[in-house]
Amino acid sequence: MYGKMCHAFVYSASVVSGLDPHPDEAVRVLRRAVELGITFIDTADAYGPCVNEQLIRKALHPYADDLVIATKGGVTRPGPDDWRPSGRPVFLRQRVELSLRHLGLECIDLYQLHRSDPDVPLAEQLGALAQMQQEGKIRHLGLSEVTVEQLKEARTHVDIVSVQNLYNLANRSAEDVLTYAEAENIAFIPWFPIATGELARPGGPLDGPSRLHDASPAQLALAWLLRRSPVMLPIPGTYSAAHLEENVNAALVRLNDKEFEALTAAA
């Protein structure tokens, strides 16, 4: 699957509740992303809800052969900032069918279990997705926000090609998951990859290096991720084409060993 992905992603979670106030700009950003060589778009049915998937279809359908569309399902959104896991097989099937319709696809390239439901055995949740994979509605399966133990258990039931956990220069609580993913050649997709609020402050750990490289703190945060592991696939979301281009240009920032180690130690 790596052959169809690149290191700079877009539109992970730009819209998480309500309607996008600037849908035309969102469409322009998505189209610009593909023009810049982005080959992987990550979203979820809960973003909007459903708004992001529909915007992706409006902007990019029919999709280029080398474009990988990934989405997630397995949570409900009864209210703002209220995310509740729901892994009942009937619910997961419903969400996959809706995602197929909203994205205009017959088969979703990468479908990720958004959250594991503690009230439903993981084997049942993955079994439902595996059944739809056998039906040709899902090509690859991934997980989101899991522990190493959960990832290992999941792999006893189905083939897992990716894991998506919170991870960035300032928050490396999923370091053990990344280490396991790297050892097993599983794609690691860090959400919230640019945690630059504290990092970007004057005198902060990204202040000096950003001036040295003539790069923004956000670009350095992404460059650090790309340097950290060959299985790292960041997914910075954005509303603007200018910010998109800034994110993509982070791939041009090359950190040497000393700089990488200094950032690792400082943040």
Solvent accessible surface area in square Angstrom, and as a share of the most:
residue,aa,sasa,rsa
1,M,69,0.31
2,Y,78,0.30
3,G,81,0.78
4,K,83,0.35
5,M,23,0.10
6,C,39,0.23
7,H,74,0.33
8,A,14,0.11
9,F,2,0.01
10,V,0,0.00
11,Y,0,0.00
12,S,8,0.05
13,A,44,0.34
14,S,17,0.11
15,V,4,0.02
16,V,58,0.33
17,S,57,0.37
18,G,43,0.42
19,L,153,0.76
20,D,10,0.05
21,P,95,0.59
22,H,115,0.51
23,P,54,0.34
24,D,110,0.57
25,E,49,0.22
26,A,1,0.01
27,V,9,0.05
28,R,137,0.50
29,V,0,0.00
30,L,0,0.00
31,R,117,0.43
32,R,81,0.29
33,A,0,0.00
34,V,49,0.28
35,E,122,0.55
36,L,56,0.28
37,G,42,0.40
38,I,4,0.02
39,T,24,0.14
40,F,0,0.00
41,I,0,0.00
42,D,0,0.00
43,T,0,0.00
44,A,0,0.00
45,D,2,0.01
46,A,4,0.03
47,Y,16,0.06
48,G,2,0.02
49,P,67,0.42
50,C,22,0.13
51,V,19,0.11
52,N,0,0.00
53,E,0,0.00
54,Q,89,0.40
55,L,13,0.06
56,I,0,0.00
57,R,100,0.36
58,K,123,0.52
59,A,9,0.07
60,L,21,0.10
61,H,79,0.35
62,P,117,0.73
63,Y,36,0.14
64,A,51,0.39
65,D,138,0.72
66,D,78,0.40
67,L,9,0.05
68,V,2,0.01
69,I,1,0.01
70,A,0,0.00
71,T,0,0.00
72,K,1,0.01
73,G,0,0.00
74,G,0,0.00
75,V,6,0.04
76,T,46,0.27
77,R,40,0.15
78,P,84,0.53
79,G,22,0.22
80,P,113,0.71
81,D,128,0.66
82,D,41,0.21
83,W,97,0.34
84,R,131,0.48
85,P,57,0.36
86,S,11,0.07
87,G,0,0.00
88,R,123,0.45
89,P,56,0.35
90,V,104,0.60
91,F,22,0.09
92,L,0,0.00
93,R,79,0.29
94,Q,95,0.42
95,R,37,0.13
96,V,0,0.00
97,E,61,0.27
98,L,39,0.19
99,S,0,0.00
100,L,16,0.08
101,R,160,0.58
102,H,31,0.14
103,L,0,0.00
104,G,20,0.20
105,L,37,0.18
106,E,161,0.72
107,C,25,0.15
108,I,0,0.00
109,D,16,0.08
110,L,0,0.00
111,Y,0,0.00
112,Q,0,0.00
113,L,2,0.01
114,H,8,0.03
115,R,70,0.25
116,S,27,0.17
117,D,12,0.06
118,P,118,0.74
119,D,130,0.68
120,V,18,0.10
121,P,78,0.49
122,L,20,0.10
123,A,42,0.33
124,E,89,0.40
125,Q,0,0.00
126,L,1,0.01
127,G,36,0.35
128,A,15,0.11
129,L,0,0.00
130,A,17,0.13
131,Q,85,0.38
132,M,0,0.00
133,Q,57,0.25
134,Q,145,0.64
135,E,77,0.35
136,G,41,0.39
137,K,50,0.21
138,I,3,0.01
139,R,121,0.44
140,H,52,0.23
141,L,2,0.01
142,G,1,0.01
143,L,2,0.01
144,S,1,0.01
145,E,60,0.27
146,V,10,0.05
147,T,68,0.40
148,V,19,0.11
149,E,124,0.55
150,Q,63,0.28
151,L,0,0.00
152,K,103,0.43
153,E,80,0.36
154,A,0,0.00
155,R,87,0.32
156,T,107,0.62
157,H,87,0.39
158,V,18,0.10
159,D,104,0.54
160,I,5,0.03
161,V,31,0.18
162,S,0,0.00
163,V,0,0.00
164,Q,2,0.01
165,N,8,0.04
166,L,42,0.21
167,Y,0,0.00
168,N,2,0.01
169,L,1,0.00
170,A,55,0.43
171,N,53,0.27
172,R,61,0.22
173,S,92,0.60
174,A,8,0.06
175,E,57,0.25
176,D,84,0.44
177,V,4,0.03
178,L,0,0.00
179,T,73,0.43
180,Y,36,0.14
181,A,0,0.00
182,E,61,0.27
183,A,83,0.64
184,E,73,0.33
185,N,103,0.53
186,I,4,0.02
187,A,4,0.03
188,F,0,0.00
189,I,0,0.00
190,P,0,0.00
191,W,80,0.28
192,F,116,0.48
193,P,6,0.04
194,I,29,0.15
195,A,15,0.12
196,T,29,0.17
197,G,68,0.65
198,E,115,0.52
199,L,7,0.03
200,A,40,0.31
201,R,103,0.38
202,P,127,0.80
203,G,65,0.63
204,G,7,0.07
205,P,27,0.17
206,L,0,0.00
207,D,36,0.19
208,G,33,0.32
209,P,35,0.22
210,S,11,0.07
211,R,170,0.62
212,L,131,0.65
213,H,54,0.24
214,D,136,0.71
215,A,13,0.10
216,S,31,0.20
217,P,37,0.23
218,A,13,0.10
219,Q,22,0.10
220,L,0,0.00
221,A,1,0.00
222,L,7,0.03
223,A,3,0.03
224,W,2,0.01
225,L,0,0.00
226,L,40,0.20
227,R,93,0.34
228,R,54,0.20
229,S,3,0.02
230,P,105,0.66
231,V,7,0.04
232,M,0,0.00
233,L,7,0.03
234,P,1,0.01
235,I,2,0.01
236,P,4,0.03
237,G,30,0.29
238,T,6,0.03
239,Y,104,0.40
240,S,43,0.28
241,A,10,0.08
242,A,79,0.61
243,H,65,0.29
244,L,0,0.00
245,E,60,0.27
246,E,54,0.24
247,N,5,0.02
248,V,28,0.16
249,N,68,0.35
250,A,1,0.01
251,A,35,0.27
252,L,132,0.66
253,V,22,0.13
254,R,173,0.63
255,L,12,0.06
256,N,84,0.43
257,D,86,0.44
258,K,162,0.69
259,E,29,0.13
260,F,31,0.13
261,E,107,0.48
262,A,58,0.45
263,L,3,0.02
264,T,44,0.26
265,A,90,0.69
266,A,62,0.48
267,A,41,0.32
